[in-house]
Amino acid sequence: MESMNHGIGVDIAFLLLATLAVVTAWRVFRTDSMVRASFFLLVSFIAVGVIMILLAAEYLGVAMFFMMAVEMTVMALFMVMFMMNPAGLNPMNMVHQERISIGAGVVSFLVLSAMALLAVFPDRPVSAGLDPVRSLGNEMLGDSMLIFESAGLVLLTTMIGVVVLSSHRGRYGAATEGSLPPGLEPGGDPAGKPEDDEDGGHHHHHH
Amino acid sequence: MNLEELVLPVLMVFFMLAAGAYTVAVLDRVIAGALGTPQAGSVWIAPLARGAWLMTQHANATEAPDWRAWRLAPALYLSLAAIGLAVVPWSGSLVATDLATSVVLWGSVEALATVVIFLHGWSANTLFALIGGYRYVALGLSYILISMFVLIGVALPAESLQFTQVVASQGELWNLIRQPLGLPLFLIVGLGMTFWGPLNLADSADLAGGTAAEISGPPRLVWDVARAAMLVAFSGVATSAFLGGWLGPWLPGPLWVVIKMLAVLLVLLLLGRLLPRLAPERCVTLMWVVLLPLSFIDLVWAGVGALL
């Protein structure tokens, strides 16, 4: 390792941030609330973003902060809106399909470890005068602009489409039919909705 | 080397946090007094006395809150204000963090503030705080978008995402005049993100205090200081982005920054005392239907200006 020209502080920071990223990512699956899970994931991403800044990817690291902040907020809120746990503070199990997940986790860990240990990484030091922010901007908004812009537009269309297609199915039935809470017993009358009287005129005052 | 790179910037930011929050408290009391609201005690001593009183008070507890998030949220909001103050340049060389992407870092501060304010309301596990948190998220997304377009506008003539470059690009003409829509929009975002005055919708009286309905004692002190410090950070960023930062005749640069920041704070606090609070539904409409299109116009204006 001849290119170790950074201080010990960078190494210590990397180890602390990597630990934080792994521990919070693990907490995502051990916590019992969707809001907590989202924001543990956000902390993990922020730690990765700081590691990217340590790797001199200044724009990508900082972009990670604001992209993930908005993304995790929206994700937490959409999960609360679309799922059965309105406030997000009630406990719920965050894991399912455990056998497949364990298998997938072990396989991807082995593949990534093998790549880290066995792959031959290119050693092409860039010139000291390179401005990473400017060169990234030229890359994204230069020749590759059409690809990035069309990918972004497709993703946006997909997101809006998914919300439009799924949002009419509410927690208590289709939105077009009006939402009624489920009955206290299966097939029973909606809970908390007293049945109207035949004439419905009890509260009207006739003069 | 460590002294200049680590200790001085940290000291600078801590000084700004304390002095800035105190200035906001004093200025707000002076303005309230001038507008006819009687103020008890001296305007100079009263904020300190309130802070000392809050320190001695008991920190309230609710039934089964998310303790970590609830106690951390005020501290995190204060840290975000500190990050904002760290990117404000005092002169061409005197700046706590002269990151090449400091404009984007400020954008992240705004985005992360949404998370922290939501967590503050959510983690108390009580009704009004939760409504305040959700209300802020609904509004916060539009604040972030408006602020982002306005800030891209000031980065265009500078051809840089660095606040020192943004200031340097205003040597001939301040962005205040070059992009007349920018500063008003940015100040509205500032009032919104600190939920101050007319845009105090997250911690408003109609929600019995909103996200802060259940906090007392030291956490309340940190939350109040953090909001004031965030307002100062906004005035610092507004100064650098639109008012030419340290540029100005006769006086030294840092003094110009202080004068301009005080002027922006004065405008913000006056607006906070003079305007009535908006209804949240109307505020969402105002943001998306009026102010967001205005920020598009500001960006197109800036783009055309940069091309010419």
Contacts between the chains, C-beta under 8 A, distances in Angstrom:
chain1	res1	chain2	res2	distance
A	35	B	119	8.0
A	35	B	122	6.0
A	36	B	66	7.0
A	36	B	69	7.7
A	39	B	69	7.6
A	39	B	115	6.6
A	39	B	119	6.6
A	42	B	115	6.6
A	58	B	99	6.8
A	58	B	100	5.4
A	58	B	101	5.2
A	59	B	100	7.8
A	59	B	101	5.2
A	59	B	104	6.8
A	59	B	161	7.5
A	62	B	99	7.5
A	62	B	101	4.7
A	62	B	104	4.7
A	62	B	105	5.1
A	62	B	108	6.0
A	63	B	104	6.4
A	65	B	105	7.5
A	65	B	108	3.6
A	65	B	111	7.1
A	65	B	112	6.5
A	66	B	104	7.0
A	66	B	107	5.0
A	66	B	108	3.9
A	66	B	110	7.6
A	66	B	111	4.1
A	66	B	112	7.5
A	66	B	144	7.9
A	69	B	108	6.5
A	69	B	111	3.8
A	69	B	112	4.6
A	69	B	114	6.7
A	69	B	115	5.3
A	70	B	111	5.1
A	70	B	114	7.3
A	70	B	141	7.2
A	70	B	144	6.7
A	72	B	115	6.9
A	73	B	114	5.6
A	73	B	115	5.5
A	73	B	118	6.4
A	73	B	137	6.0
A	73	B	140	7.9
A	73	B	141	8.0
A	74	B	141	7.9
A	76	B	118	7.9
A	77	B	134	7.7
A	77	B	137	6.2
A	87	B	122	7.9
A	87	B	130	6.5
A	88	B	122	6.9
A	89	B	64	7.8
A	89	B	66	7.0
A	89	B	122	7.4
A	89	B	125	5.6
A	131	B	100	7.6
A	133	B	100	5.3
A	133	B	101	6.1
A	133	B	161	6.5
